[in-house]
């Protein structure tokens, strides 16, 4: 056997048509770098959720709305505030005096795409209600469990100054529930000039049509495990995670969920590229977004620094000689 292993047979295409259309549509509304959009789309396909850390006004709301329209789903929005209650997210049970019966009034979580703006301004109790919904795909109100619509995708945001007065920074276990963390940043000069000239934005959003029905998108999610991961690629993922663990100390080690998320995100990335097998390049593309927010010290949240650390660790891990078919 040669030193270069061959990945599972399969011919790479020009990109998965549905995922490519999804990225292109969102990119027609949110002008600028497509990479954050590709990663967000991969997280959606991987059944994950996304945490954005950005300054206001860079397009996070636009991205979430465009994604909801592109999948033909519903959109909900929640503004994080210190007085936001868990029931403001989940909904409440109300009594109808006319009928003498109780009925459930669903909250804003009952949408396919939910934007939770400034999550770190909500109290830990309310944050926990959201994270439970993200993990379980359901909410429990007054002892009754209610399933959330599927697909269910959360885009949460927090401002870059997590230690500001009136904020409640997410602790490690809460951040671990997000598949990836992203930052849109400012668009490049050419894109910003186009935005100033009226390109993209809300009028482009209104023209979007679904790229596929929800059933097709659900099949993409459930079929993701069929994307082949060579044992050397799986070992590469663990090598990266172990390298980060070794250098960040035992106080906040990466969980096994981090490794599983990297595998699932890598599969989604490969599928988006039109392949049915994962390459090391897929792993490298998702490593920083999947790991950076998981190694933050809760007393000194600095996501940009964490991204640099993970990128440095990634550069030190040998890439396995895996060759696609």
KEKE-3310 file (N, C-alpha, C; in steps of 0.2 Angstrom, whole numbers, plus 5000, padded with zeros to 4 digits):
npx = (5004:5003:5009:5000:4984:4968:4953:4936:4927:4921:4915:4920:4910:4903:4899:4887:4870:4859:4864:4874:4865:4859:4869:4873:4861:4859:4871:4868:4860:4867:4880:4898:4911:4910:4913:4909:4896:4895:4900:4890:4879:4884:4884:4870:4866:4873:4865:4868:4870:4873:4884:4887:4899:4900:4900:4886:4876:4882:4876:4870:4856:4851:4857:4851:4837:4838:4842:4831:4821:4826:4826:4813:4807:4800:4803:4809:4812:4821:4825:4838:4837:4839:4827:4821:4811:4811:4799:4796:4803:4799:4785:4768:4756:4739:4723:4707:4693:4681:4679:4683:4695:4713:4726:4740:4751:4762:4779:4792:4802:4797:4799:4807:4820:4828:4833:4842:4846:4859:4862:4870:4865:4854:4847:4856:4847:4837:4845:4848:4836:4835:4846:4843:4832:4839:4847:4838:4828:4815:4803:4798:4783:4774:4774:4771:4777:4783:4786:4798:4797:4804:4816:4826:4835:4846:4852:4862:4868:4881:4888:4905:4910:4910:4911:4904:4894:4879:4878:4879:4890:4892:4894:4907:4901:4889:4893:4898:4887:4885:4888:4897:4907:4906:4911:4906:4911:4916:4911:4921:4929:4924:4912:4905:4903:4895:4884:4881:4876:4864:4863:4859:4853:4837:4828:4833:4831:4817:4815:4819:4817:4812:4826:4824:4812:4807:4807:4816:4828:4828:4831:4844:4851:4848:4855:4868:4877:4881:4892:4908:4921:4938:4948:4961:4958:4948:4957:4965:4957:4955:4968:4970:4961:4966:4979:4975:4969:4980:4987:4979:4976:4969:4958:4948:4944:4942:4927:4921:4911:4916:4925:4916:4907:4916:4919:4906:4903:4914:4909:4898:4904:4911:4901:4894:4904:4902:4906:4907:4915:4926:4939:4956:4957:4944:4942:4952:4946:4935:4940:4944:4932:4924:4931:4936:4927:4925:4936:4937:4941:4930:4930:4937:4933:4938:4937:4943:4957:4957:4954:4966:4974:4969:4971:4985:4988:4983:4991:5002:4999:5002:4997:4987:4991:4980:4971:4959:4947)
npy = (4994:5011:5027:5037:5038:5034:5043:5040:5033:5045:5057:5074:5088:5104:5110:5108:5110:5115:5120:5129:5138:5143:5150:5159:5167:5173:5180:5189:5198:5202:5210:5207:5198:5181:5170:5170:5168:5156:5147:5149:5144:5131:5127:5127:5117:5107:5105:5114:5129:5146:5158:5175:5188:5204:5221:5233:5235:5228:5218:5207:5204:5205:5194:5183:5185:5184:5171:5164:5167:5161:5147:5145:5147:5152:5167:5173:5185:5190:5202:5204:5208:5214:5212:5202:5187:5169:5164:5174:5169:5156:5155:5155:5148:5151:5156:5154:5162:5162:5149:5141:5134:5130:5136:5135:5148:5151:5156:5167:5158:5148:5147:5144:5150:5159:5174:5180:5194:5202:5192:5191:5201:5197:5188:5175:5165:5166:5165:5151:5145:5147:5140:5127:5125:5125:5114:5103:5104:5107:5114:5116:5120:5124:5111:5104:5098:5105:5103:5111:5120:5112:5113:5120:5134:5144:5160:5169:5184:5194:5209:5215:5219:5211:5212:5223:5235:5228:5217:5199:5188:5173:5157:5144:5131:5135:5142:5131:5125:5131:5128:5135:5151:5167:5182:5195:5208:5223:5227:5225:5239:5240:5233:5240:5252:5248:5245:5258:5263:5257:5243:5226:5223:5228:5229:5219:5208:5207:5201:5188:5171:5154:5142:5129:5117:5114:5101:5095:5101:5096:5083:5085:5088:5076:5067:5069:5061:5052:5057:5053:5050:5049:5038:5044:5057:5059:5057:5067:5078:5075:5077:5090:5096:5090:5097:5110:5108:5104:5116:5126:5122:5114:5119:5123:5113:5107:5100:5083:5086:5097:5090:5082:5091:5098:5087:5086:5098:5099:5089:5095:5105:5099:5093:5104:5108:5099:5086:5069:5065:5070:5081:5086:5100:5104:5102:5111:5123:5124:5124:5135:5143:5134:5131:5142:5150:5141:5141:5152:5162:5164:5176:5185:5188:5187:5186:5188:5186:5173:5167:5169:5161:5148:5147:5147:5135:5126:5127:5121:5107:5092:5089:5076:5064:5062:5058:5063:5054)
npz = (5000:4996:5002:5001:5004:4996:4994:4997:4983:4970:4960:4959:4958:4951:4962:4974:4968:4975:4987:4982:4975:4986:4993:4983:4981:4994:4994:4984:4991:5003:5000:4997:5005:5001:5009:5023:5021:5015:5025:5034:5027:5027:5040:5042:5034:5041:5052:5062:5073:5072:5079:5079:5080:5080:5075:5075:5061:5050:5042:5048:5051:5039:5032:5039:5036:5022:5021:5026:5017:5006:5008:5009:5021:5037:5046:5062:5075:5089:5101:5112:5129:5146:5152:5146:5145:5148:5143:5133:5123:5121:5121:5128:5139:5138:5145:5139:5142:5136:5130:5140:5141:5140:5129:5119:5115:5103:5104:5097:5094:5086:5072:5056:5053:5065:5072:5085:5092:5100:5110:5122:5130:5136:5150:5160:5162:5152:5141:5143:5140:5127:5122:5126:5117:5105:5106:5108:5099:5103:5115:5132:5140:5154:5157:5146:5131:5116:5099:5089:5073:5058:5045:5059:5063:5071:5072:5081:5089:5096:5103:5100:5112:5125:5139:5142:5153:5158:5151:5148:5147:5137:5144:5144:5141:5136:5124:5117:5112:5100:5083:5075:5075:5068:5059:5050:5047:5039:5022:5007:4998:4985:4985:4995:4989:4979:4987:4992:4981:4979:4977:4981:4998:5006:4995:4986:4994:4994:4982:4982:4979:4985:4984:4985:4991:5008:5012:5003:5008:5020:5018:5013:5025:5033:5025:5026:5033:5024:5017:5014:5026:5027:5037:5040:5038:5048:5059:5057:5061:5074:5078:5077:5086:5098:5098:5100:5113:5120:5121:5127:5139:5154:5160:5152:5142:5125:5121:5116:5108:5100:5091:5084:5078:5070:5061:5055:5050:5040:5032:5027:5020:5010:5003:4998:4989:4980:4982:4988:4998:5011:5011:5017:5015:5017:5031:5036:5032:5040:5053:5061:5063:5069:5081:5088:5096:5106:5115:5122:5136:5149:5157:5149:5136:5119:5104:5091:5095:5099:5087:5080:5088:5086:5072:5071:5079:5070:5059:5063:5063:5055:5038:5032:5020:5010:4996:4984:4974)
capx = (5000:5007:5009:4995:4978:4963:4947:4930:4926:4916:4918:4918:4906:4904:4896:4880:4866:4855:4869:4877:4860:4857:4875:4872:4855:4861:4876:4865:4857:4872:4886:4904:4914:4905:4915:4905:4889:4896:4901:4883:4875:4886:4881:4863:4866:4875:4860:4871:4868:4879:4885:4890:4901:4901:4897:4880:4875:4886:4871:4868:4849:4849:4859:4846:4831:4839:4842:4824:4817:4830:4824:4806:4804:4798:4808:4808:4817:4821:4830:4841:4837:4840:4821:4818:4810:4811:4793:4796:4805:4796:4778:4765:4749:4734:4716:4702:4687:4675:4679:4685:4701:4719:4729:4747:4753:4769:4784:4796:4806:4793:4801:4813:4826:4827:4838:4842:4850:4863:4861:4873:4861:4848:4850:4858:4841:4834:4850:4848:4830:4836:4851:4839:4828:4844:4849:4833:4823:4808:4802:4793:4780:4769:4774:4769:4783:4781:4791:4799:4797:4810:4822:4826:4841:4847:4858:4863:4873:4883:4893:4912:4912:4906:4911:4901:4889:4872:4879:4880:4894:4890:4900:4910:4896:4884:4896:4899:4881:4885:4892:4903:4906:4908:4911:4905:4915:4914:4912:4927:4927:4920:4905:4902:4901:4889:4878:4879:4873:4858:4863:4858:4849:4830:4824:4835:4828:4810:4814:4821:4812:4816:4830:4822:4807:4809:4808:4823:4833:4828:4835:4851:4853:4848:4859:4875:4882:4884:4898:4913:4927:4943:4951:4966:4955:4946:4962:4967:4952:4957:4975:4969:4958:4971:4984:4972:4968:4987:4990:4974:4976:4964:4953:4942:4946:4937:4923:4920:4906:4920:4927:4910:4905:4921:4917:4899:4904:4918:4905:4894:4908:4912:4894:4893:4908:4900:4910:4904:4920:4929:4947:4959:4955:4937:4944:4955:4941:4930:4943:4944:4925:4921:4934:4938:4923:4925:4942:4937:4940:4923:4932:4941:4931:4942:4936:4948:4963:4956:4954:4973:4977:4967:4975:4992:4988:4981:4997:5007:4997:5004:4991:4988:4991:4974:4970:4952:4946)
capy = (5000:5017:5031:5041:5035:5037:5044:5036:5035:5049:5063:5081:5092:5111:5112:5106:5115:5118:5124:5135:5143:5146:5155:5165:5171:5177:5184:5194:5203:5204:5210:5207:5192:5175:5165:5169:5165:5148:5144:5149:5139:5124:5126:5126:5110:5102:5106:5118:5135:5151:5164:5181:5193:5209:5228:5234:5238:5225:5214:5200:5203:5204:5187:5179:5186:5181:5163:5161:5167:5156:5141:5145:5146:5158:5171:5176:5189:5192:5207:5202:5213:5211:5210:5197:5181:5163:5163:5178:5165:5149:5156:5154:5145:5156:5153:5157:5162:5160:5142:5138:5130:5133:5135:5137:5153:5150:5162:5168:5152:5144:5149:5140:5154:5164:5179:5182:5199:5204:5187:5193:5206:5193:5185:5168:5160:5166:5161:5144:5143:5147:5135:5121:5124:5123:5107:5098:5105:5108:5118:5113:5126:5122:5103:5101:5098:5107:5103:5117:5118:5109:5114:5125:5137:5150:5165:5173:5189:5198:5214:5213:5221:5206:5214:5230:5235:5226:5211:5192:5184:5166:5153:5139:5126:5138:5143:5125:5123:5134:5125:5140:5158:5170:5189:5198:5213:5228:5225:5229:5246:5239:5231:5246:5257:5245:5246:5265:5264:5254:5236:5222:5226:5226:5228:5213:5203:5206:5198:5181:5165:5148:5138:5122:5116:5112:5093:5094:5104:5091:5077:5086:5087:5069:5063:5072:5056:5048:5060:5049:5053:5044:5037:5048:5064:5059:5057:5074:5082:5074:5080:5098:5097:5089:5102:5115:5106:5104:5123:5130:5120:5109:5123:5124:5109:5106:5094:5079:5089:5101:5086:5080:5097:5098:5082:5087:5104:5097:5085:5100:5109:5094:5092:5111:5108:5094:5080:5065:5063:5075:5082:5090:5107:5105:5103:5118:5129:5125:5123:5141:5145:5129:5130:5148:5152:5136:5141:5159:5162:5168:5182:5189:5186:5190:5181:5189:5183:5166:5164:5169:5155:5142:5147:5145:5128:5122:5127:5116:5100:5089:5087:5069:5063:5059:5060:5062:5049)
capz = (5000:4996:5008:5000:5004:4992:4997:4994:4976:4969:4956:4961:4953:4951:4968:4975:4965:4980:4992:4978:4974:4992:4994:4978:4983:5000:4992:4980:4995:5007:4996:5000:5005:5001:5013:5029:5019:5013:5031:5038:5024:5029:5047:5041:5031:5046:5057:5068:5074:5071:5083:5075:5084:5075:5076:5072:5054:5045:5038:5051:5050:5031:5031:5042:5032:5016:5022:5028:5011:5001:5010:5009:5028:5041:5050:5068:5077:5096:5103:5118:5134:5152:5155:5141:5149:5143:5139:5128:5117:5120:5121:5134:5139:5140:5146:5135:5146:5132:5129:5146:5139:5139:5123:5119:5110:5102:5104:5091:5092:5081:5065:5053:5055:5071:5074:5092:5092:5106:5115:5128:5134:5139:5157:5159:5162:5146:5137:5144:5137:5119:5121:5126:5111:5100:5107:5108:5094:5106:5121:5136:5143:5158:5157:5139:5126:5109:5094:5085:5066:5055:5049:5064:5063:5075:5071:5087:5088:5102:5101:5102:5119:5129:5146:5144:5158:5156:5147:5152:5142:5137:5147:5139:5140:5131:5117:5114:5108:5093:5078:5072:5076:5062:5059:5043:5046:5034:5015:5004:4995:4979:4988:4999:4984:4976:4992:4992:4974:4979:4975:4987:5003:5006:4989:4983:4998:4992:4975:4983:4979:4987:4980:4986:4997:5015:5012:5000:5012:5026:5015:5013:5032:5035:5021:5027:5035:5018:5014:5017:5029:5027:5043:5041:5039:5055:5064:5057:5065:5081:5079:5077:5092:5103:5098:5104:5120:5124:5122:5130:5146:5156:5163:5148:5137:5120:5122:5110:5103:5095:5086:5080:5074:5064:5056:5052:5046:5035:5027:5023:5016:5005:4999:4995:4984:4975:4983:4993:5002:5014:5010:5022:5014:5021:5038:5037:5031:5046:5060:5065:5065:5074:5088:5091:5102:5112:5119:5125:5144:5150:5160:5145:5129:5114:5099:5086:5097:5099:5080:5078:5091:5082:5065:5073:5080:5064:5054:5066:5063:5048:5034:5030:5012:5007:4989:4982:4969)
cpx = (5004:5005:5003:4988:4973:4957:4942:4929:4920:4919:4915:4915:4908:4901:4889:4875:4862:4859:4872:4872:4859:4863:4874:4867:4857:4866:4874:4862:4863:4879:4893:4907:4909:4907:4911:4898:4890:4897:4894:4879:4878:4884:4874:4862:4868:4871:4863:4868:4874:4879:4889:4892:4903:4898:4891:4881:4879:4882:4869:4860:4847:4851:4853:4840:4832:4839:4835:4820:4820:4828:4816:4803:4802:4804:4806:4814:4816:4827:4832:4841:4837:4833:4817:4817:4810:4805:4792:4799:4801:4788:4775:4758:4744:4727:4711:4695:4681:4674:4680:4691:4707:4722:4736:4748:4760:4773:4788:4801:4803:4793:4807:4820:4825:4833:4837:4848:4853:4861:4864:4870:4855:4852:4852:4852:4837:4839:4849:4841:4831:4841:4848:4835:4833:4846:4844:4828:4816:4809:4797:4790:4774:4769:4773:4775:4780:4787:4792:4799:4804:4811:4822:4834:4842:4853:4858:4869:4875:4888:4900:4914:4908:4906:4908:4896:4882:4873:4880:4883:4892:4896:4902:4905:4890:4887:4897:4893:4881:4890:4898:4901:4909:4908:4911:4910:4912:4915:4918:4924:4922:4912:4902:4900:4895:4883:4876:4875:4866:4858:4862:4853:4842:4826:4826:4832:4821:4810:4816:4816:4816:4820:4828:4816:4810:4811:4815:4828:4834:4832:4842:4854:4854:4853:4867:4880:4884:4890:4904:4919:4932:4946:4956:4963:4952:4951:4965:4963:4954:4964:4974:4966:4962:4977:4981:4971:4975:4989:4985:4973:4969:4958:4947:4944:4941:4934:4923:4915:4910:4922:4921:4907:4910:4920:4911:4900:4909:4914:4901:4898:4910:4906:4893:4898:4907:4903:4906:4910:4924:4937:4949:4957:4948:4938:4947:4951:4936:4933:4942:4937:4922:4925:4936:4934:4923:4931:4942:4937:4934:4924:4935:4939:4934:4942:4941:4955:4962:4956:4962:4976:4976:4971:4982:4993:4987:4987:5002:5005:4998:4997:4992:4988:4985:4972:4963:4952:4945)
cpy = (5006:5022:5036:5037:5038:5037:5040:5038:5040:5055:5070:5084:5100:5114:5110:5111:5119:5123:5130:5140:5147:5152:5161:5169:5175:5182:5190:5200:5206:5204:5210:5200:5186:5170:5164:5166:5158:5145:5144:5144:5132:5122:5124:5118:5105:5102:5109:5125:5140:5157:5169:5186:5199:5216:5228:5236:5234:5220:5207:5199:5202:5197:5182:5179:5182:5173:5160:5161:5162:5149:5140:5144:5152:5161:5174:5180:5191:5197:5205:5208:5210:5209:5205:5190:5175:5162:5168:5175:5160:5150:5154:5151:5150:5153:5157:5156:5160:5153:5138:5133:5133:5131:5138:5143:5153:5156:5162:5163:5148:5146:5144:5144:5159:5168:5181:5187:5201:5199:5188:5198:5203:5189:5178:5163:5160:5163:5154:5141:5142:5141:5128:5119:5122:5116:5102:5098:5105:5112:5115:5119:5123:5114:5100:5103:5100:5107:5109:5115:5116:5111:5120:5128:5143:5154:5170:5178:5192:5203:5212:5215:5217:5208:5220:5229:5233:5220:5205:5188:5176:5162:5148:5134:5129:5139:5137:5122:5126:5130:5129:5147:5161:5178:5191:5203:5218:5225:5228:5235:5245:5237:5236:5251:5255:5246:5253:5267:5261:5247:5232:5225:5224:5225:5221:5207:5202:5202:5190:5176:5159:5144:5131:5122:5113:5105:5092:5096:5099:5085:5079:5085:5080:5065:5064:5066:5052:5051:5056:5053:5048:5044:5042:5056:5064:5060:5064:5079:5082:5077:5087:5099:5095:5094:5108:5114:5106:5111:5128:5128:5116:5113:5123:5120:5108:5100:5089:5082:5094:5096:5084:5085:5098:5093:5084:5093:5103:5093:5090:5104:5105:5094:5099:5111:5103:5087:5076:5062:5070:5075:5086:5098:5109:5106:5109:5124:5130:5125:5129:5143:5140:5128:5137:5150:5147:5137:5148:5158:5167:5175:5187:5187:5190:5185:5182:5185:5175:5163:5164:5162:5149:5141:5145:5138:5124:5122:5123:5109:5098:5087:5080:5069:5059:5062:5058:5057:5053)
cpz = (5000:5002:5007:4999:4999:4995:4994:4987:4975:4965:4958:4956:4953:4957:4968:4972:4970:4984:4988:4977:4980:4994:4989:4979:4989:4998:4988:4984:5000:5003:5000:5000:5006:5007:5020:5027:5018:5020:5035:5034:5026:5036:5046:5039:5036:5052:5063:5068:5074:5076:5080:5081:5080:5078:5073:5065:5049:5041:5041:5050:5043:5029:5033:5038:5025:5016:5022:5021:5006:5002:5010:5016:5031:5045:5056:5071:5085:5097:5110:5123:5140:5155:5150:5145:5145:5140:5133:5121:5115:5118:5128:5133:5142:5141:5142:5139:5142:5131:5135:5146:5139:5132:5123:5113:5109:5102:5097:5089:5087:5074:5062:5054:5060:5072:5081:5092:5099:5111:5122:5132:5138:5145:5155:5159:5155:5140:5137:5140:5129:5118:5121:5120:5105:5100:5106:5102:5097:5112:5125:5140:5147:5158:5151:5134:5119:5104:5090:5077:5063:5048:5054:5064:5066:5073:5077:5086:5095:5099:5103:5109:5124:5136:5147:5149:5155:5151:5151:5147:5143:5140:5142:5137:5135:5124:5114:5110:5101:5089:5076:5075:5070:5064:5052:5042:5041:5027:5012:5000:4989:4981:4991:4994:4980:4981:4992:4986:4974:4978:4982:4992:5003:5000:4985:4987:4996:4986:4976:4982:4982:4982:4980:4991:5003:5015:5009:5004:5018:5024:5015:5020:5034:5031:5022:5029:5030:5015:5018:5020:5030:5034:5045:5041:5046:5060:5063:5061:5072:5083:5081:5084:5098:5103:5101:5111:5124:5125:5126:5137:5148:5159:5159:5141:5131:5121:5115:5105:5098:5089:5081:5076:5068:5059:5052:5047:5040:5030:5023:5018:5009:5000:4995:4989:4978:4976:4988:4997:5005:5013:5016:5021:5017:5028:5040:5036:5037:5053:5064:5067:5070:5081:5091:5097:5107:5116:5123:5133:5145:5154:5155:5138:5124:5108:5093:5088:5097:5092:5078:5081:5087:5075:5066:5074:5074:5059:5057:5065:5056:5045:5032:5023:5010:5001:4987:4975:4962)
residu = (UNK:UNK:UNK:UNK:UNK:UNK:UNK:UNK:UNK:UNK:UNK:UNK:UNK:UNK:UNK:UNK:UNK:UNK:UNK:UNK:UNK:UNK:UNK:UNK:UNK:UNK:UNK:UNK:UNK:UNK:UNK:UNK:UNK:UNK:UNK:UNK:UNK:UNK:UNK:UNK:UNK:UNK:UNK:UNK:UNK:UNK:UNK:UNK:UNK:UNK:UNK:UNK:UNK:UNK:UNK:UNK:UNK:UNK:UNK:UNK:UNK:UNK:UNK:UNK:UNK:UNK:UNK:UNK:UNK:UNK:UNK:UNK:UNK:UNK:UNK:UNK:UNK:UNK:UNK:UNK:UNK:UNK:UNK:UNK:UNK:UNK:UNK:UNK:UNK:UNK:UNK:UNK:UNK:UNK:UNK:UNK:UNK:UNK:UNK:UNK:UNK:UNK:UNK:UNK:UNK:UNK:UNK:UNK:UNK:UNK:UNK:UNK:UNK:UNK:UNK:UNK:UNK:UNK:UNK:UNK:UNK:UNK:UNK:UNK:UNK:UNK:UNK:UNK:UNK:UNK:UNK:UNK:UNK:UNK:UNK:UNK:UNK:UNK:UNK:UNK:UNK:UNK:UNK:UNK:UNK:UNK:UNK:UNK:UNK:UNK:UNK:UNK:UNK:UNK:UNK:UNK:UNK:UNK:UNK:UNK:UNK:UNK:UNK:UNK:UNK:UNK:UNK:UNK:UNK:UNK:UNK:UNK:UNK:UNK:UNK:UNK:UNK:UNK:UNK:UNK:UNK:UNK:UNK:UNK:UNK:UNK:UNK:UNK:UNK:UNK:UNK:UNK:UNK:UNK:UNK:UNK:UNK:UNK:UNK:UNK:UNK:UNK:UNK:UNK:UNK:UNK:UNK:UNK:UNK:UNK:UNK:UNK:UNK:UNK:UNK:UNK:UNK:UNK:UNK:UNK:UNK:UNK:UNK:UNK:UNK:UNK:UNK:UNK:UNK:UNK:UNK:UNK:UNK:UNK:UNK:UNK:UNK:UNK:UNK:UNK:UNK:UNK:UNK:UNK:UNK:UNK:UNK:UNK:UNK:UNK:UNK:UNK:UNK:UNK:UNK:UNK:UNK:UNK:UNK:UNK:UNK:UNK:UNK:UNK:UNK:UNK:UNK:UNK:UNK:UNK:UNK:UNK:UNK:UNK:UNK:UNK:UNK:UNK:UNK:UNK:UNK:UNK:UNK:UNK:UNK:UNK:UNK:UNK:UNK:UNK:UNK:UNK:UNK:UNK:UNK:UNK:UNK:UNK:UNK:UNK:UNK:UNK:UNK:UNK:UNK:UNK:UNK:UNK:UNK:UNK:UNK:UNK:UNK:UNK:UNK:UNK:UNK:UNK:UNK:UNK:UNK:UNK:UNK:UNK:UNK)
# end
